[in-house]
Amino acid sequence: TEKFKRLKNEGNDFVKMEEYEEAANKYSECMKLNSEECTVYTNRALCYLKLHKYEEAKRDCDHVLQIEDSNIKAFYRRALAYKGLQVRKKNMAGI
């Protein structure tokens, strides 16, 4: 649990510095230690949204909602992921 906390805090620090790729990697390491901790999934989803990786963000949010079906952050971030996917689809149609 100490290593988990340390990795999660490091991820949070990277988010504050807007180093989203690094933060996502820290949260992924956290998941190897505890795959049931929903906050690391919603945090990684935030990173993926910032990196325009909407499919990955949606997947993380879906995972959280299977565990906690009323997780507000997961619902909100999944909605942002869907919005990003729709915008991307529109842009692709225009090419």
C-alpha positions, -999 to 999 in steps of 0.1 A, spaced: 0 0 0 29 24 6 42 19 -29 7 24 -43 3 57 -24 37 69 -35 30 61 -72 -5 77 -70 10 108 -54 37 109 -81 9 106 -108 -10 135 -91 21 156 -91 26 150 -129 -10 160 -135 -4 193 -117 26 199 -139 5 189 -170 28 159 -177 -2 137 -186 18 109 -203 40 105 -172 10 107 -149 -9 80 -169 21 57 -166 22 62 -128 -15 54 -126 -10 23 -147 16 11 -123 -8 17 -95 -34 -6 -112 -9 -34 -112 -8 -32 -74 -45 -26 -69 -69 -30 -98 -100 -23 -77 -90 13 -67 -114 35 -89 -96 68 -84 -65 57 -104 -88 48 -133 -107 81 -132 -73 99 -129 -59 81 -158 -90 88 -178 -84 125 -172 -49 121 -185 -62 103 -216 -87 130 -222 -59 156 -221 -39 135 -245 -69 131 -268 -70 93 -263 -108 92 -260 -112 55 -265 -88 47 -237 -105 73 -214 -139 57 -222 -125 23 -214 -112 34 -180 -145 51 -171 -165 20 -182 -143 -1 -158 -150 22 -129 -187 22 -136 -188 -16 -135 -174 -13 -99 -191 19 -88 -222 25 -109 -228 60 -94 -192 74 -98 -198 110 -109 -163 116 -122 -164 84 -143 -198 95 -158 -185 130 -165 -152 119 -180 -169 92 -201 -192 119 -215 -162 140 -224 -146 110 -241 -178 104 -261 -178 141 -270 -141 138 -282 -149 107 -302 -179 125 -319 -157 155 -328 -130 132 -342 -156 113 -362 -169 146 -377 -134 158 -385 -126 124 -403 -158 128 -423 -147 162 -435 -113 149 -448 
